[in-house]
Amino acid sequence: MIYTLFIWTVVAASVESHLPAHKHMDWRPLATVESYELDKSHDKMMAKCEGVAQQLNIPKERYRCIRTK
């Protein structure tokens, strides 16, 4: 099983002298958590993925862990 950690992040920004700054946000993959053991449950893999986000101090509303394979 592979779970991917996606983060909500700035992907582009524009600054013009006569307009307020504007930024574009999007979900982007940051890391993967893999397990080749057949007995790994969804809950265990989610906990590992969320542990990575916590180690990186990413706020809960800015990341998602999704099974990608």
KANOR-V262773 format. One record per backbone hydrogen bond with DSSP energy under -1.0 kcal/mol. CO is the residue of the C=O (numbers start at 1). NH is the residue of the N-H. If there is no record, write none. Layout:
BEGIN
CO:NH / CO:NH
END
This chain:
BEGIN
1:35 / 2:68 / 2:69 / 3:33 / 4:66 / 5:30 / 5:31 / 6:64 / 7:28 / 9:26 / 12:24 / 14:22 / 16:19 / 22:14 / 24:11 / 24:12 / 26:9 / 28:7 / 31:5 / 33:3 / 37:40 / 41:45 / 42:46 / 43:47 / 44:48 / 45:49 / 46:50 / 47:51 / 48:52 / 49:53 / 50:54 / 51:55 / 52:56 / 53:58 / 54:57 / 59:62 / 60:63 / 62:8 / 64:6 / 66:4
END
